[in-house]
Amino acid sequence: MKSKTNKIEISHKTIIFTVVFLALLYITYLILDVLLLLFIAFLISTAINPLVTKLENYKIPRGLSIAVVYILLLGGLVGAIAGIVPPLVTETSKLIAQIPIPESISNDIKNLNINLQDLDVIASQLNSIPKVLGLIGSAFTVVAVMLTVLVVSFYILKERKHLYKSFVWIFAENKAKEKAENLVNRIEQQIGGWVRGELALMLIVGTLTFIGLRLLNISFALPLAIIAGLFEILPSIGPTISAIPAIIIAFITTTPTMAIAVTALYILVQQLENSFIVPFIMRKAAGINPIVTILTVLIGFRLGGFGGAALSIPLYLVLRVSYKEYLKIKKQ
């Protein structure tokens, strides 16, 4: 019997498409950090665009409106940092002092005396200079990244009215501009509402936690409240994580009963958040199923650490809005 062999023929177009697609994936991987910076800048622009638009309605040029909003927000941020950092440093130092240190190390630190004759010995042992320079370089890198994000978000805001033109090519010729503009508006509505809502949640939850810990007379209330506020950026699982250090500190520094009271406080704050604060603040941002939220945050954390977890929800919202708009267009 003659065996029949099926020949698989691959066209030149398929080969070219595959090579180009793989090349684009590789290029995307190489510039992933740049794309993340661009996405963060877009998040900032969507959050403050309503303020810029309101100022623009008062006949203030858009560029000047953006500058005014930037100055107000940065001024408020600097003022908040100036008010929070000194007591935060004090309480954090006290918290570190509570950590048990071996007596021999403690005595060495207390009895450490440096005089001029020791400088030669110290100078010969400064192997940590490269590490210090590395830290300085990292600090400059962070500042440069922050400035870059602010500049990019400024230009996104400046060109906001024409931003939809960058997405016209995605759609068919029939009403392409209208469809692109609807897509940008929907994404901005969802993402902008989410960003503003999250910032408000972080502030409210942090404040409520601080007041509650103060009323319970728990030490280190300020750093614990800041942790609670910051972890609000991780929906569903953030509040649980932020409660753990507060419960441990209450258990170590006071009594087990007070640790139970702190647990009850965090549960109360979370219930208030879920029942009243979130529905009121997030009414403009579409809700996400809790299971989807947790999975999205965990996947983001697995792929990009804490930063990936923080950006996972807005990225999911962008993809969801884009998919819904695609379905609408397909039905037409």
C-alpha positions in Angstrom: 0.0 0.0 0.0 1.2 3.4 -0.8 1.3 5.8 2.2 -0.3 9.2 1.6 1.6 12.1 3.0 -0.1 15.4 3.6 2.0 18.4 2.7 1.6 21.5 4.8 2.3 24.6 2.7 2.9 27.9 4.4 2.5 31.0 2.3 5.1 33.8 2.2 2.5 36.2 3.6 2.0 34.0 6.7 5.8 33.8 7.3 6.2 37.5 6.9 3.2 38.2 9.2 4.6 35.8 11.9 8.1 37.4 11.7 6.7 40.9 12.0 4.4 40.0 14.8 7.3 38.4 16.8 9.5 41.4 16.1 6.7 43.7 17.4 6.4 41.6 20.6 10.1 41.8 21.1 10.2 45.5 20.6 7.3 45.9 23.0 9.2 43.9 25.6 12.3 46.2 25.1 10.3 49.4 25.6 7.9 48.1 28.2 9.2 50.5 30.9 8.6 53.4 28.5 5.0 52.2 27.8 4.4 52.0 31.6 5.6 55.6 32.0 3.3 56.7 29.2 0.4 54.8 30.9 1.1 56.5 34.2 1.2 59.9 32.6 -2.1 59.1 30.9 -3.6 58.2 34.3 -2.5 61.5 35.8 -3.9 63.4 32.8 -7.3 61.7 33.1 -7.5 62.4 36.8 -6.9 66.2 36.5 -8.5 66.9 33.2 -11.9 67.9 34.7 -10.1 70.5 36.8 -8.3 71.8 33.8 -11.5 71.9 31.8 -13.3 73.9 34.5 -10.6 76.5 34.5 -10.7 76.6 30.8 -14.4 77.4 30.9 -13.5 80.6 32.7 -11.6 81.7 29.5 -8.2 80.8 30.9 -5.9 79.4 28.2 -5.6 75.6 28.4 -1.8 75.7 28.9 -2.1 78.1 31.8 -5.0 76.1 33.3 -2.8 73.0 33.3 0.1 74.9 34.9 -2.3 76.3 37.6 -3.6 72.8 38.4 0.0 71.5 38.6 1.1 74.2 40.9 -1.9 73.7 43.2 -1.5 70.0 43.3 2.2 70.1 43.8 1.8 72.8 46.5 -0.7 70.7 48.3 1.5 67.6 48.1 4.5 69.5 49.4 2.5 71.0 52.3 1.1 67.6 53.2 4.6 66.0 53.1 5.9 68.9 55.3 3.2 68.3 57.8 3.4 64.5 57.9 7.1 63.7 57.5 8.4 65.1 60.9 5.9 63.2 63.1 6.2 60.2 60.8 10.0 60.1 61.2 9.7 60.5 65.0 7.1 57.7 65.3 9.0 55.4 62.9 12.2 55.9 64.9 10.3 54.9 68.0 8.9 51.9 66.2 12.4 50.8 65.1 13.6 51.3 68.7 11.0 48.8 69.8 12.6 46.1 67.7 14.8 43.9 69.9 18.5 44.3 69.2 21.2 42.0 70.7 22.9 43.6 73.7 26.4 43.3 72.2 25.4 45.3 69.1 23.5 47.9 71.2 26.6 48.4 73.4 28.9 48.8 70.4 26.6 51.5 69.0 26.4 53.3 72.3 30.1 53.2 72.9 31.1 54.2 69.3 33.5 57.1 69.4 35.1 58.6 66.3 38.2 60.9 66.6 40.6 62.3 64.1 43.1 59.4 64.5 40.4 57.0 63.4 39.8 58.7 60.1 42.6 56.9 58.2 41.3 53.6 59.3 37.8 54.5 58.4 38.9 55.9 55.0 40.6 52.6 54.2 37.4 50.7 54.9 35.0 52.8 52.9 34.0 50.0 50.6 30.4 51.2 50.8 31.1 54.3 48.6 29.9 52.6 45.4 26.6 51.6 47.2 26.2 55.2 48.3 26.8 56.5 44.8 24.3 53.9 43.6 21.7 55.2 46.0 22.3 58.8 44.8 22.0 57.7 41.2 18.8 55.9 42.0 17.4 59.1 43.7 18.3 61.1 40.5 16.7 58.4 38.4 13.4 58.6 40.4 13.4 62.4 40.1 14.0 62.2 36.4 11.3 59.7 35.9 8.8 61.8 37.9 9.6 64.9 35.9 9.3 62.9 32.6 5.9 61.6 33.7 4.7 65.1 34.6 6.0 66.6 31.3 4.3 63.8 29.2 1.0 64.2 31.1 1.2 67.9 30.5 1.4 67.4 26.7 -1.3 64.8 26.8 -3.6 67.3 28.6 -2.5 70.0 26.2 -3.5 67.9 23.2 -6.5 66.3 24.9 -9.0 67.6 22.3 -7.1 66.1 19.5 -6.1 62.9 21.3 -8.7 60.8 19.5 -7.0 61.4 16.2 -4.2 59.0 17.3 -6.8 56.2 17.4 -8.7 56.9 14.1 -6.6 54.3 12.2 -8.1 51.5 14.4 -11.6 52.0 13.0 -13.1 51.6 9.6 -13.7 54.7 7.5 -17.4 55.0 8.4 -17.5 57.5 11.3 -14.0 56.7 12.3 -13.4 60.0 14.1 -16.6 59.8 16.0 -15.8 56.2 17.1 -12.3 57.2 18.1 -13.5 60.1 20.1 -16.1 58.0 21.9 -13.4 55.5 22.8 -11.1 58.1 24.3 -14.0 59.7 26.2 -15.1 56.4 27.6 -11.6 55.4 28.7 -11.0 58.8 30.3 -14.4 58.6 32.1 -13.6 55.2 33.5 -9.9 55.7 34.3 -10.3 59.3 35.5 -13.2 58.4 37.8 -11.2 55.4 39.2 -8.0 57.4 39.8 -9.9 60.3 41.6 -11.9 57.8 43.5 -8.9 55.8 44.7 -7.1 58.9 45.9 -10.2 60.0 47.8 -10.5 56.4 49.3 -6.8 56.5 50.3 -7.3 59.8 52.1 -10.5 58.9 53.8 -9.4 55.4 55.0 -6.1 56.7 56.2 -7.8 59.5 58.2 -10.4 57.1 59.7 -7.7 54.6 60.6 -5.6 57.3 62.3 -8.5 58.7 64.3 -9.5 55.1 65.4 -6.0 54.2 66.4 -5.6 57.4 68.3 -8.8 56.8 70.2 -7.6 53.3 71.1 -4.3 54.9 72.2 -2.3 52.7 69.9 1.4 53.7 69.4 2.6 54.6 65.9 -0.8 55.5 64.7 0.5 57.8 61.9 2.7 55.3 60.1 0.0 52.6 60.5 -2.6 55.0 59.1 -0.4 55.9 56.1 0.1 52.2 55.4 -3.7 51.7 55.5 -4.2 54.6 53.1 -1.5 53.5 50.6 -2.7 49.8 50.5 -6.1 51.1 49.4 -4.6 51.1 45.9 -4.9 47.3 46.1 -8.6 46.7 46.1 -10.1 43.9 48.3 -6.7 42.6 49.5 -5.0 45.9 50.5 -7.1 46.6 53.6 -6.4 43.0 55.0 -2.7 43.4 54.4 -2.5 46.8 56.1 -4.3 45.5 59.2 -1.6 42.9 59.9 1.1 45.2 61.2 -1.4 47.2 63.3 -2.7 44.1 65.0 0.9 42.8 65.7 2.0 46.1 67.1 -1.1 46.4 69.3 -0.5 42.8 70.6 3.2 43.5 71.3 2.9 47.0 72.8 -0.4 46.6 74.7 -2.6 43.6 75.5 -4.2 40.8 73.4 -7.6 42.5 74.2 -6.4 45.7 72.5 -5.2 43.7 69.5 -8.8 42.4 69.2 -10.0 46.0 69.4 -7.7 47.0 66.6 -8.9 44.1 64.5 -12.5 45.2 65.1 -11.5 48.8 64.1 -10.1 47.7 60.7 -13.1 45.5 60.1 -15.4 48.5 60.9 -13.4 50.8 58.6 -13.6 48.2 55.8 -17.4 47.8 56.3 -17.9 51.5 56.2 -15.8 51.7 53.1 -17.7 48.9 51.3 -21.2 50.0 52.4 -21.0 53.8 52.2 -17.7 55.3 51.0 -17.1 53.2 47.9 -20.7 53.5 46.5 -20.6 57.2 47.0 -17.1 57.9 45.7 -17.0 55.3 42.9 -20.4 56.0 41.5 -18.9 57.3 38.3 -16.4 54.4 38.0 -17.8 51.1 37.0 -17.6 48.4 39.6 -15.5 45.3 39.1 -16.3 41.9 40.4 -14.3 41.1 43.6 -13.0 37.8 42.3 -11.8 39.6 39.1 -10.3 42.3 41.2 -8.2 39.9 43.3 -7.1 37.9 40.3 -6.2 41.0 38.4 -4.1 42.4 41.3 -2.4 39.0 41.8 -1.5 38.7 38.2 -0.2 42.3 38.2 1.9 41.6 41.3 3.3 38.4 39.7 4.3 40.2 36.5 5.5 43.6 37.9 5.7 43.5 41.7 3.9 46.1 43.7 3.9 48.6 40.8 2.3 46.0 38.5 -0.4 45.3 41.1 -1.1 49.0 41.5 -1.5 49.5 37.7 -3.4 46.2 37.1 -6.9 47.6 37.7 -6.6 50.7 35.5 -5.1 48.6 32.8 -7.9 46.1 33.1 -10.4 49.0 32.8 -8.8 50.2 29.6 -9.0 46.8 28.1 -12.6 46.3 29.2 -13.7 49.6 27.8 -11.9 49.0 24.6 -13.5 45.5 24.3 -17.0 46.9 24.9 -16.5 49.6 22.3 -15.3 47.0 19.9 -18.5 44.9 20.5 -20.7 48.0 19.9 -19.0 48.7 16.6 -19.2 45.1 15.5 -23.0 45.1 16.1 -23.5 48.2 13.9 
